[in-house]
């Protein structure tokens, strides 16, 4: 397929070059023949001036006249004819008739001289354009051969150049086909042409990035599946070990009440236990619901929910958390949820990996953007660390909010997380 496209490109370019050479050849020949008419007339008139001088000298001398009739003169033709007889028309000898008629058509004016002779005949001296036409014909042949040679060299150079130039393009197209089919291991070799080499270098970096992205996606898919199973196991344990036990205890205590309804001391002792277990079960349900959806946002709003999140996280992690909210616009419910979850994931990452002692969170509005900054004094991470599920989820939430998330860190200097959210993108309508 690539060779087919290459041949089509070569044919198109060669046809274009051939047409350009043909137009230039025709214009050159037209200019040559047009100028030739003027030059021939000038030469013939100069020849006739010489003929007048010759006739003036040989007009009364029959011997000179006979010698003149047998002498070949350039641009002149002498004939002795009876009175009233026209000379024969000009017939080209070394020039094709079509070229002679094109360059020196039959309607060109005749240049001739007539001189009566003593014997009653007439000496006719006519201008002969044959020599000039031969020179023009030779010049036309030279121009034709020059253009043909130039066209041949140009077409050969174009064919070679396009073939060589299309070879990298064909290899790039073949490699792109492999990429399209999911074979991200495709690579291009180095080329001697700098532009092709740069193209190959960019393609190889793209293929390497896609291959790395594919590997990361597979790894993240495995991690997401493992996390899903972990969450399911966590819910199963909570429902079975915590809530299930409370339900079992409530059921047993309720059965005890039905069997000892007339035993007032036992009823008074068992009823508070049922209330206690119901409250514990209710708290467990709230904890599960809070982990699945931040219901607190619906009741307290984003600012108070973030303050509650920071306080609860500080108590559970043992890491000091300082939250500063200077200005918080009214955001949509979806944006508020994403921002809440993003900060929740950021704090969870600090608790799991940072080994930090202090976390600073600052939220303010500047230049029509809501800026969220999270800094910790932990161990940080190296630049070549691959992002896990937590970082990927934060980036995805930032993308959903049309926000820009940046992370900067170096080993031993903590992590600085910054989120810039256009205020117009998240404002509640």
C-alpha positions as CSV (number, residue, x, y, z in Angstrom):
1,X,0.0,0.0,0.0
2,X,2.8,2.4,0.9
3,X,4.6,1.6,-2.4
4,X,1.4,2.4,-4.3
5,X,1.1,5.8,-2.6
6,X,4.8,6.4,-3.3
7,X,4.3,5.6,-7.0
8,X,1.3,7.8,-7.3
9,X,3.2,10.7,-5.8
10,X,6.1,10.1,-8.2
11,X,3.7,10.0,-11.2
12,X,1.9,13.2,-10.1
13,X,5.2,15.1,-9.6
14,X,6.7,13.8,-12.8
15,X,3.5,14.8,-14.8
16,X,3.7,18.3,-13.2
17,X,7.4,18.7,-14.0
18,X,6.9,17.3,-17.6
19,X,4.0,19.8,-18.1
20,X,6.2,22.6,-16.8
21,X,9.0,21.7,-19.2
22,X,6.6,21.3,-22.1
23,X,5.1,24.8,-21.5
24,X,8.6,26.3,-21.2
25,X,9.7,24.5,-24.4
26,X,6.7,25.8,-26.3
27,X,7.3,29.3,-25.0
28,X,11.0,29.1,-25.9
29,X,10.2,27.8,-29.4
30,X,7.6,30.5,-30.0
31,X,10.0,33.2,-28.9
32,X,12.7,31.7,-31.0
33,X,10.6,31.6,-34.2
34,X,9.1,35.0,-33.5
35,X,12.5,36.6,-33.2
36,X,13.7,34.6,-36.2
37,X,11.2,36.3,-38.5
38,X,12.7,39.7,-37.6
39,X,16.2,38.5,-37.9
40,X,15.6,36.8,-41.3
41,X,14.1,40.0,-42.7
42,X,17.0,42.0,-41.4
43,X,19.5,39.6,-43.0
44,X,17.7,39.4,-46.3
45,X,17.5,43.2,-46.6
46,X,21.2,43.4,-45.9
47,X,21.8,40.8,-48.6
48,X,19.7,42.8,-51.0
49,X,21.9,45.8,-50.4
50,X,24.9,43.8,-51.5
51,X,22.9,42.5,-54.5
52,X,22.2,46.1,-55.6
53,X,25.9,46.8,-55.6
54,X,26.7,43.6,-57.5
55,X,24.1,44.4,-60.1
56,X,25.4,47.9,-60.5
57,X,28.8,46.5,-61.3
58,X,27.8,43.6,-63.6
59,X,24.8,45.1,-65.2
60,X,26.6,46.0,-68.5
61,X,29.1,43.1,-68.7
62,X,27.7,39.8,-70.0
63,X,30.8,37.9,-68.8
64,X,30.4,39.1,-65.2
65,X,26.7,38.4,-65.4
66,X,27.2,34.8,-66.4
67,X,29.8,34.3,-63.7
68,X,27.4,35.9,-61.2
69,X,24.6,33.5,-62.2
70,X,26.8,30.5,-61.4
71,X,28.0,31.8,-58.1
72,X,26.3,30.7,-54.9
73,X,25.5,33.8,-52.8
74,X,24.4,33.7,-49.2
75,X,20.8,34.8,-48.8
76,X,20.4,35.5,-52.5
77,X,19.1,33.5,-55.5
78,X,19.7,34.8,-59.0
79,X,17.7,33.6,-62.1
80,X,17.4,34.8,-65.6
81,X,13.9,34.5,-66.9
82,X,12.0,35.5,-70.0
83,X,9.9,38.6,-69.6
84,X,6.6,38.0,-67.9
85,X,7.6,34.7,-66.2
86,X,7.5,34.5,-62.4
87,X,10.3,32.8,-60.5
88,X,9.7,29.4,-58.9
89,X,8.5,29.6,-55.2
90,X,10.9,29.0,-52.4
91,X,11.3,25.4,-51.4
92,X,13.2,24.5,-48.2
93,X,15.8,21.8,-48.5
94,X,17.3,21.1,-45.1
95,X,14.4,22.2,-43.0
96,X,11.0,20.4,-42.5
97,X,8.2,22.0,-44.5
98,X,6.0,22.4,-41.3
99,X,8.8,24.3,-39.5
100,X,9.6,26.4,-42.6
101,X,5.9,27.3,-43.0
102,X,5.6,28.2,-39.3
103,X,8.8,30.3,-39.2
104,X,8.6,31.8,-42.7
105,X,5.0,31.5,-43.9
106,X,4.0,31.9,-47.5
107,X,2.3,35.3,-46.9
108,X,5.7,36.9,-46.0
109,X,6.5,39.8,-48.5
110,X,8.9,38.9,-51.3
111,X,12.2,40.8,-51.4
112,X,13.5,40.8,-55.0
113,X,15.1,43.0,-57.6
114,X,14.4,42.8,-61.4
115,X,16.7,44.1,-64.0
116,X,16.1,43.9,-67.8
117,X,18.8,42.4,-69.9
118,X,19.9,43.4,-73.5
119,X,18.7,40.1,-74.8
120,X,15.1,40.8,-73.7
121,X,15.2,38.6,-70.6
122,X,14.9,39.7,-67.0
123,X,17.5,39.1,-64.3
124,X,15.6,38.4,-61.0
125,X,17.5,38.6,-57.7
126,X,15.4,37.1,-54.8
127,X,16.1,37.0,-51.1
128,X,16.7,33.4,-50.0
129,X,15.8,32.6,-46.4
130,X,17.0,29.0,-46.6
131,X,20.3,29.5,-44.7
132,X,18.6,31.5,-42.0
133,X,15.9,28.9,-41.7
134,X,18.5,26.2,-41.3
135,X,20.2,28.1,-38.5
136,X,16.8,28.6,-36.8
137,X,16.0,25.0,-37.2
138,X,19.4,24.0,-35.7
139,X,18.8,26.4,-32.8
140,X,15.3,24.9,-32.3
141,X,16.8,21.4,-32.2
142,X,19.4,22.5,-29.6
143,X,16.7,24.0,-27.5
144,X,14.5,20.9,-27.8
145,X,17.4,18.6,-26.8
146,X,18.3,20.9,-23.9
147,X,14.8,20.8,-22.6
148,X,14.5,17.1,-23.1
149,X,17.7,16.5,-21.3
150,X,16.7,18.8,-18.5
151,X,13.3,17.1,-18.1
152,X,14.9,13.7,-18.1
153,X,17.4,14.7,-15.4
154,X,14.6,16.5,-13.3
155,X,12.3,13.5,-13.6
156,X,15.1,11.1,-12.6
157,X,16.0,13.3,-9.6
158,X,12.4,13.6,-8.5
159,X,11.8,9.9,-8.8
160,X,14.9,9.1,-6.8
161,X,14.2,11.8,-4.2
162,X,10.5,11.0,-3.7
163,X,11.3,7.3,-3.5
164,X,13.9,8.0,-0.9
165,X,11.8,10.5,0.9
166,X,8.6,8.4,0.9
167,X,10.5,5.4,2.4
168,X,10.5,6.8,5.9
169,X,6.9,7.9,5.5
170,X,5.9,4.4,4.5
171,X,7.8,2.9,7.5
172,X,6.0,5.4,9.7
173,X,2.6,4.5,8.3
174,X,3.4,0.8,8.8
175,X,4.5,1.5,12.4
176,X,1.3,3.5,13.0
177,X,-0.7,0.6,11.8
178,X,1.0,-1.6,14.4
179,X,0.3,1.0,17.0
180,X,-3.4,1.1,15.9
181,X,-3.5,-2.6,16.4
182,X,-2.2,-2.3,19.9
183,X,1.4,-3.3,19.3
184,X,3.1,-0.5,21.1
185,X,6.5,-2.1,20.9
186,X,6.9,-0.8,17.3
187,X,10.0,1.4,16.8
188,X,11.6,3.2,13.9
189,X,15.3,3.1,13.1
190,X,17.5,6.1,12.7
191,X,17.7,7.8,9.3
192,X,20.5,9.7,7.6
193,X,18.1,12.6,6.8
194,X,17.8,14.9,9.8
195,X,14.1,15.6,9.3
196,X,13.3,11.9,9.0
197,X,15.5,11.2,12.0
198,X,13.6,13.8,14.1
199,X,10.3,12.2,13.0
200,X,11.5,8.8,14.0
201,X,12.7,10.1,17.4
202,X,9.3,11.7,18.1
203,X,7.5,8.5,17.0
204,X,9.7,6.3,19.2
205,X,9.1,8.5,22.2
206,X,5.3,8.4,21.5
207,X,5.4,4.6,21.2
208,X,7.4,4.3,24.4
209,X,5.0,6.6,26.2
210,X,2.0,4.5,24.9
211,X,3.7,1.3,25.9
212,X,4.4,2.7,29.4
213,X,0.8,3.9,29.6
214,X,-0.5,0.5,28.6
215,X,1.6,-1.1,31.3
216,X,0.4,1.4,33.8
217,X,-3.2,0.9,32.8
218,X,-2.8,-2.9,33.3
219,X,-1.2,-2.4,36.6
220,X,-3.8,0.1,37.7
221,X,-6.6,-2.2,36.5
222,X,-5.1,-5.0,38.7
223,X,-4.9,-2.5,41.6
224,X,-8.4,-1.3,41.1
225,X,-9.7,-4.9,41.0
226,X,-7.7,-5.6,44.2
227,X,-9.0,-2.5,45.8
228,X,-12.6,-3.4,44.8
229,X,-12.2,-6.8,46.4
230,X,-10.6,-5.1,49.4
231,X,-13.6,-2.7,49.8
232,X,-16.0,-5.6,49.4
233,X,-14.1,-7.6,52.0
234,X,-14.2,-4.5,54.3
235,X,-17.9,-4.1,53.8
236,X,-18.5,-7.9,54.4
237,X,-16.4,-7.7,57.6
238,X,-18.2,-4.6,58.9
239,X,-21.6,-6.1,58.1
240,X,-20.8,-9.5,59.5
241,X,-18.4,-8.9,62.4
242,X,-19.9,-5.6,63.6
243,X,-23.4,-5.0,62.5
244,X,-24.2,-8.7,62.3
245,X,-23.1,-9.3,65.9
246,X,-25.3,-6.4,67.0
247,X,-28.2,-7.8,65.1
248,X,-27.6,-11.2,66.7
249,X,-27.4,-9.7,70.1
250,X,-30.6,-7.6,69.6
251,X,-32.4,-10.7,68.3
252,X,-31.3,-12.8,71.4
253,X,-32.3,-10.0,73.8
254,X,-35.6,-9.5,72.1
255,X,-36.3,-13.2,72.3
256,X,-35.4,-13.1,76.0
257,X,-37.9,-10.3,76.6
258,X,-40.7,-12.4,74.9
259,X,-39.9,-15.3,77.2
260,X,-39.6,-13.1,80.4
261,X,-42.3,-10.5,79.8
262,X,-43.5,-10.9,83.5
263,X,-40.0,-10.6,84.9
264,X,-39.7,-6.9,85.4
265,X,-36.1,-6.8,86.7
266,X,-34.9,-8.8,83.6
267,X,-36.9,-6.6,81.3
268,X,-35.4,-3.4,82.9
269,X,-31.9,-4.9,82.5
270,X,-32.3,-6.1,78.9
271,X,-34.0,-3.1,77.4
272,X,-31.0,-0.7,77.8
273,X,-28.8,-3.3,76.2
274,X,-31.1,-3.4,73.1
275,X,-31.0,0.5,73.0
276,X,-27.1,0.4,73.3
277,X,-26.8,-2.2,70.5
278,X,-29.1,-0.2,68.3
279,X,-27.1,3.0,68.8
280,X,-23.9,1.1,68.1
281,X,-25.4,-0.4,64.9
282,X,-26.6,3.0,63.9
283,X,-23.2,4.5,64.3
284,X,-21.7,1.6,62.2
285,X,-24.2,2.3,59.5
286,X,-23.3,6.0,59.5
287,X,-19.7,5.1,59.3
288,X,-20.3,2.9,56.3
289,X,-22.5,5.5,54.6
290,X,-19.9,8.2,55.2
291,X,-17.2,6.0,53.6
292,X,-19.4,5.4,50.6
293,X,-20.8,9.0,50.2
294,X,-20.0,12.2,52.0
295,X,-23.5,12.8,53.4
296,X,-22.0,15.5,55.6
297,X,-21.8,17.8,52.5
298,X,-25.5,17.8,52.2
299,X,-26.0,19.1,55.7
300,X,-23.0,21.2,56.6
301,X,-21.7,22.4,53.2
302,X,-18.3,22.2,51.8
303,X,-16.4,24.5,54.2
304,X,-17.7,22.9,57.4
305,X,-17.3,19.4,55.8
306,X,-13.6,20.1,55.1
307,X,-13.1,21.3,58.6
308,X,-14.7,18.2,60.0
309,X,-12.6,16.1,57.6
310,X,-9.4,17.7,58.8
311,X,-10.3,17.3,62.4
312,X,-11.3,13.7,62.1
313,X,-8.2,12.9,60.1
314,X,-6.0,14.6,62.6
315,X,-7.5,12.5,65.4
316,X,-7.3,9.2,63.5
317,X,-3.8,9.7,62.0
318,X,-2.1,11.6,64.9
319,X,-0.6,14.1,62.4
320,X,-1.2,17.8,63.0
321,X,-3.5,19.3,60.3
322,X,-3.8,23.1,59.9
323,X,-6.7,24.1,57.6
324,X,-7.0,27.7,56.4
325,X,-10.0,28.7,54.3
326,X,-9.8,32.4,53.3
327,X,-12.6,32.4,50.7
328,X,-14.7,29.6,49.3
329,X,-17.2,30.3,46.5
330,X,-20.5,28.5,46.2
331,X,-19.6,25.4,44.2
332,X,-21.9,22.9,42.5
333,X,-22.7,19.7,44.3
334,X,-20.6,17.6,41.8
335,X,-17.6,19.9,42.1
336,X,-17.9,20.0,45.9
337,X,-17.9,16.2,46.1
338,X,-14.9,15.9,43.8
339,X,-13.0,18.5,45.8
340,X,-13.9,16.8,49.1
341,X,-12.8,13.4,47.8
342,X,-9.6,14.8,46.4
343,X,-8.5,16.3,49.7
344,X,-9.6,13.1,51.5
345,X,-7.4,11.1,49.2
346,X,-4.5,13.5,49.6
347,X,-4.7,13.2,53.4
348,X,-5.0,9.4,53.2
349,X,-1.8,9.4,51.0
350,X,0.0,11.5,53.6
351,X,-1.1,9.1,56.4
352,X,0.0,6.0,54.5
353,X,3.2,7.2,52.9
354,X,4.5,10.5,54.0
355,X,5.6,9.9,57.6
356,X,4.8,13.5,58.2
357,X,4.3,15.4,61.4
358,X,2.5,18.5,60.1
359,X,0.1,19.1,57.1
360,X,-0.8,22.5,55.9
361,X,-4.0,23.0,53.9
362,X,-4.8,26.5,52.4
363,X,-7.8,27.3,50.3
364,X,-8.2,30.8,48.7
365,X,-9.4,32.5,45.5
366,X,-6.9,34.5,43.4
367,X,-7.1,35.6,39.7
368,X,-10.5,34.0,39.2
369,X,-9.2,30.6,40.4
370,X,-9.9,28.6,43.5
371,X,-6.4,27.5,44.7
372,X,-6.0,24.6,47.0
373,X,-2.6,23.8,48.4
374,X,-1.6,20.8,50.6
375,X,1.9,20.7,52.0
376,X,3.5,18.2,54.3
377,X,6.9,17.8,55.9
378,X,7.2,14.1,55.2
379,X,9.8,12.1,53.3
380,X,8.5,13.0,49.9
381,X,9.0,10.8,46.8
382,X,11.4,10.5,43.9
383,X,10.7,12.0,40.5
384,X,10.5,8.6,38.8
385,X,7.9,7.1,41.1
386,X,4.9,5.7,39.2
387,X,1.6,7.1,40.3
388,X,-0.7,4.6,42.0
389,X,-4.5,4.4,42.3
390,X,-4.7,7.3,44.7
391,X,-2.7,9.8,42.6
392,X,-4.5,8.7,39.5
393,X,-7.9,9.2,41.1
394,X,-6.9,12.7,42.2
395,X,-5.8,13.5,38.7
396,X,-9.1,12.2,37.3
397,X,-11.1,14.2,39.7
398,X,-9.2,17.3,38.8
399,X,-9.8,16.6,35.2
400,X,-13.5,16.2,35.8
401,X,-13.5,19.6,37.5
402,X,-11.6,21.2,34.6
403,X,-8.9,22.0,37.2
404,X,-5.1,21.7,37.0
405,X,-3.4,19.5,39.6
406,X,0.4,19.6,40.1
407,X,2.6,17.7,42.4
408,X,6.1,18.6,43.4
409,X,8.4,16.7,45.7
410,X,11.9,15.6,46.3
411,X,13.2,12.9,48.7
412,X,13.2,14.3,52.2
413,X,11.4,17.5,51.4
414,X,7.8,16.5,51.6
415,X,5.1,16.8,49.0
416,X,3.4,20.0,47.7
417,X,0.0,19.4,46.0
418,X,-1.7,22.3,44.2
419,X,-5.1,22.4,42.6
420,X,-6.2,25.4,40.5
421,X,-9.9,25.4,39.7
422,X,-11.4,28.1,37.5
423,X,-14.2,29.6,39.6
424,X,-16.6,29.8,36.6
425,X,-16.1,26.1,36.0
426,X,-17.3,25.0,39.5
427,X,-19.8,27.7,40.5
428,X,-23.2,26.5,41.3
429,X,-25.8,27.7,38.8
